[in-house]
Amino acid sequence: MARVRPTTSGGGALPSFENRMDYEIQRCTRSCAASGRPLDEGEEFYSVLVAEEAECGATTVRRYDYAIETWRGAPEGALGWWKSRIPSREAKKAHLAPGEVLLQLFNEFEGVAEKQDMRYVLSLLLVRRRVLRLEETEQDETGREILVLYSPRDEAMHRVTAVVPGEERTKTIQHELDRLLFAGAT
């Protein structure tokens, strides 16, 4: 099971930290929710998280995986969605760099204008890994969201502007972070 913090910002967007709650979600089902066919190694697919009311009246979060050919977009009210790939059995498992290395890279990006979107993405990763802690969100004079983060390791406060990258830039950031931060990544 993985933990996720849903948002009201819409599917596919990087998370906003307003109205957050923790949910336990299941791992990839390795089969398409629409067709029922198994998803093959190396195949790209989409996953979506949907809040559903259980018989007891409680709200549960369910994950649905879809083959590319059956994906019609996230349903109205989806908590979030993403595109992924079924790993191959032979693929080497990549290991993320230690928290200290992530924090050092995060600090290096401070004040570097062309790296602010990457710093934002890295800050979300650091919050997820509990290296940084979200204290609050603010808005600057232009209305942009500012994350106020605390680092227990160096007892420092950090302010990060929410700079959500576009689709092409997201691919570039992912490739660069993979290169910088994952041991064993290809």
Contacts in CASP RR format, 6 or more apart in sequence:
PFRMAT RR
TARGET T0000
AUTHOR 0000-0000-0000
METHOD contacts of the structure
MODEL  1
MARVRPTTSGGGALPSFENRMDYEIQRCTRSCAASGRPLDEGEEFYSVLV
AEEAECGATTVRRYDYAIETWRGAPEGALGWWKSRIPSREAKKAHLAPGE
VLLQLFNEFEGVAEKQDMRYVLSLLLVRRRVLRLEETEQDETGREILVLY
SPRDEAMHRVTAVVPGEERTKTIQHELDRLLFAGAT
1 24 0 8 1.000
1 25 0 8 1.000
1 26 0 8 1.000
1 27 0 8 1.000
2 24 0 8 1.000
2 25 0 8 1.000
2 27 0 8 1.000
3 22 0 8 1.000
3 23 0 8 1.000
3 24 0 8 1.000
3 25 0 8 1.000
4 22 0 8 1.000
4 23 0 8 1.000
4 25 0 8 1.000
4 49 0 8 1.000
4 61 0 8 1.000
4 79 0 8 1.000
5 15 0 8 1.000
5 17 0 8 1.000
5 20 0 8 1.000
5 21 0 8 1.000
5 22 0 8 1.000
5 23 0 8 1.000
6 20 0 8 1.000
6 21 0 8 1.000
6 23 0 8 1.000
6 49 0 8 1.000
6 51 0 8 1.000
6 61 0 8 1.000
6 79 0 8 1.000
6 80 0 8 1.000
7 13 0 8 1.000
7 15 0 8 1.000
7 16 0 8 1.000
7 17 0 8 1.000
7 18 0 8 1.000
7 19 0 8 1.000
7 20 0 8 1.000
7 79 0 8 1.000
7 80 0 8 1.000
8 16 0 8 1.000
8 18 0 8 1.000
8 19 0 8 1.000
9 15 0 8 1.000
9 16 0 8 1.000
10 74 0 8 1.000
10 77 0 8 1.000
10 78 0 8 1.000
10 80 0 8 1.000
11 74 0 8 1.000
11 78 0 8 1.000
11 79 0 8 1.000
11 80 0 8 1.000
11 81 0 8 1.000
12 74 0 8 1.000
12 80 0 8 1.000
12 81 0 8 1.000
12 82 0 8 1.000
13 164 0 8 1.000
14 120 0 8 1.000
14 121 0 8 1.000
14 124 0 8 1.000
14 162 0 8 1.000
14 164 0 8 1.000
15 124 0 8 1.000
16 137 0 8 1.000
16 145 0 8 1.000
16 162 0 8 1.000
17 134 0 8 1.000
17 137 0 8 1.000
17 147 0 8 1.000
18 137 0 8 1.000
23 49 0 8 1.000
23 61 0 8 1.000
24 61 0 8 1.000
25 49 0 8 1.000
25 61 0 8 1.000
25 62 0 8 1.000
25 63 0 8 1.000
26 62 0 8 1.000
26 63 0 8 1.000
28 39 0 8 1.000
28 45 0 8 1.000
28 47 0 8 1.000
28 63 0 8 1.000
28 65 0 8 1.000
28 84 0 8 1.000
28 86 0 8 1.000
29 63 0 8 1.000
29 64 0 8 1.000
29 65 0 8 1.000
30 38 0 8 1.000
30 39 0 8 1.000
30 65 0 8 1.000
30 86 0 8 1.000
31 37 0 8 1.000
31 38 0 8 1.000
31 39 0 8 1.000
31 65 0 8 1.000
32 38 0 8 1.000
32 39 0 8 1.000
32 45 0 8 1.000
32 65 0 8 1.000
32 66 0 8 1.000
32 67 0 8 1.000
32 70 0 8 1.000
33 64 0 8 1.000
33 65 0 8 1.000
33 66 0 8 1.000
33 70 0 8 1.000
34 66 0 8 1.000
34 67 0 8 1.000
34 70 0 8 1.000
35 67 0 8 1.000
35 70 0 8 1.000
37 67 0 8 1.000
39 45 0 8 1.000
39 65 0 8 1.000
39 67 0 8 1.000
39 86 0 8 1.000
40 86 0 8 1.000
41 86 0 8 1.000
41 87 0 8 1.000
41 88 0 8 1.000
41 89 0 8 1.000
42 85 0 8 1.000
42 86 0 8 1.000
42 87 0 8 1.000
42 88 0 8 1.000
43 67 0 8 1.000
43 68 0 8 1.000
43 85 0 8 1.000
43 86 0 8 1.000
44 68 0 8 1.000
44 83 0 8 1.000
44 84 0 8 1.000
44 85 0 8 1.000
45 65 0 8 1.000
45 66 0 8 1.000
45 67 0 8 1.000
45 68 0 8 1.000
45 71 0 8 1.000
45 83 0 8 1.000
45 84 0 8 1.000
45 85 0 8 1.000
45 86 0 8 1.000
46 65 0 8 1.000
46 66 0 8 1.000
46 68 0 8 1.000
46 71 0 8 1.000
46 73 0 8 1.000
46 81 0 8 1.000
46 82 0 8 1.000
46 83 0 8 1.000
46 84 0 8 1.000
47 63 0 8 1.000
47 64 0 8 1.000
47 65 0 8 1.000
47 66 0 8 1.000
47 81 0 8 1.000
47 82 0 8 1.000
47 83 0 8 1.000
47 84 0 8 1.000
48 63 0 8 1.000
48 64 0 8 1.000
48 66 0 8 1.000
48 73 0 8 1.000
48 74 0 8 1.000
48 75 0 8 1.000
48 78 0 8 1.000
48 80 0 8 1.000
48 81 0 8 1.000
49 61 0 8 1.000
49 62 0 8 1.000
49 63 0 8 1.000
49 78 0 8 1.000
49 79 0 8 1.000
49 80 0 8 1.000
49 81 0 8 1.000
50 61 0 8 1.000
50 62 0 8 1.000
50 64 0 8 1.000
50 75 0 8 1.000
50 77 0 8 1.000
50 78 0 8 1.000
50 79 0 8 1.000
51 59 0 8 1.000
51 60 0 8 1.000
51 61 0 8 1.000
51 77 0 8 1.000
51 79 0 8 1.000
52 59 0 8 1.000
52 60 0 8 1.000
52 61 0 8 1.000
52 62 0 8 1.000
53 59 0 8 1.000
53 60 0 8 1.000
54 60 0 8 1.000
61 79 0 8 1.000
73 81 0 8 1.000
74 80 0 8 1.000
74 81 0 8 1.000
92 184 0 8 1.000
92 186 0 8 1.000
94 178 0 8 1.000
94 182 0 8 1.000
94 183 0 8 1.000
94 184 0 8 1.000
94 185 0 8 1.000
95 182 0 8 1.000
95 183 0 8 1.000
95 184 0 8 1.000
96 102 0 8 1.000
96 129 0 8 1.000
96 181 0 8 1.000
96 182 0 8 1.000
96 183 0 8 1.000
97 180 0 8 1.000
97 181 0 8 1.000
97 182 0 8 1.000
97 183 0 8 1.000
99 126 0 8 1.000
99 129 0 8 1.000
99 131 0 8 1.000
100 153 0 8 1.000
101 181 0 8 1.000
102 122 0 8 1.000
102 125 0 8 1.000
102 126 0 8 1.000
102 129 0 8 1.000
102 131 0 8 1.000
102 181 0 8 1.000
103 126 0 8 1.000
103 131 0 8 1.000
103 132 0 8 1.000
103 151 0 8 1.000
103 153 0 8 1.000
103 154 0 8 1.000
105 122 0 8 1.000
105 180 0 8 1.000
105 181 0 8 1.000
106 119 0 8 1.000
106 122 0 8 1.000
106 123 0 8 1.000
106 126 0 8 1.000
106 132 0 8 1.000
106 158 0 8 1.000
109 115 0 8 1.000
109 116 0 8 1.000
109 118 0 8 1.000
109 119 0 8 1.000
109 122 0 8 1.000
110 119 0 8 1.000
110 158 0 8 1.000
112 119 0 8 1.000
116 161 0 8 1.000
116 163 0 8 1.000
117 163 0 8 1.000
117 164 0 8 1.000
117 165 0 8 1.000
117 169 0 8 1.000
117 173 0 8 1.000
118 165 0 8 1.000
118 173 0 8 1.000
118 176 0 8 1.000
118 177 0 8 1.000
119 160 0 8 1.000
119 163 0 8 1.000
120 147 0 8 1.000
120 160 0 8 1.000
120 161 0 8 1.000
120 162 0 8 1.000
120 163 0 8 1.000
120 164 0 8 1.000
120 165 0 8 1.000
121 165 0 8 1.000
121 173 0 8 1.000
121 177 0 8 1.000
122 177 0 8 1.000
123 132 0 8 1.000
123 147 0 8 1.000
123 149 0 8 1.000
123 158 0 8 1.000
123 160 0 8 1.000
125 177 0 8 1.000
126 132 0 8 1.000
126 149 0 8 1.000
127 133 0 8 1.000
127 134 0 8 1.000
127 149 0 8 1.000
131 151 0 8 1.000
131 153 0 8 1.000
132 149 0 8 1.000
132 150 0 8 1.000
132 151 0 8 1.000
132 158 0 8 1.000
133 149 0 8 1.000
133 150 0 8 1.000
133 151 0 8 1.000
133 152 0 8 1.000
134 147 0 8 1.000
134 148 0 8 1.000
134 149 0 8 1.000
135 148 0 8 1.000
135 149 0 8 1.000
135 150 0 8 1.000
135 157 0 8 1.000
136 148 0 8 1.000
137 145 0 8 1.000
137 146 0 8 1.000
137 147 0 8 1.000
137 148 0 8 1.000
138 145 0 8 1.000
138 146 0 8 1.000
138 148 0 8 1.000
138 159 0 8 1.000
139 145 0 8 1.000
139 146 0 8 1.000
140 146 0 8 1.000
140 161 0 8 1.000
144 161 0 8 1.000
144 162 0 8 1.000
145 161 0 8 1.000
145 162 0 8 1.000
146 159 0 8 1.000
146 160 0 8 1.000
146 161 0 8 1.000
146 162 0 8 1.000
147 159 0 8 1.000
147 160 0 8 1.000
147 161 0 8 1.000
147 162 0 8 1.000
148 157 0 8 1.000
148 158 0 8 1.000
148 159 0 8 1.000
149 157 0 8 1.000
149 158 0 8 1.000
149 159 0 8 1.000
149 160 0 8 1.000
150 156 0 8 1.000
150 157 0 8 1.000
150 158 0 8 1.000
151 157 0 8 1.000
151 158 0 8 1.000
165 173 0 8 1.000
178 185 0 8 1.000
179 185 0 8 1.000
END
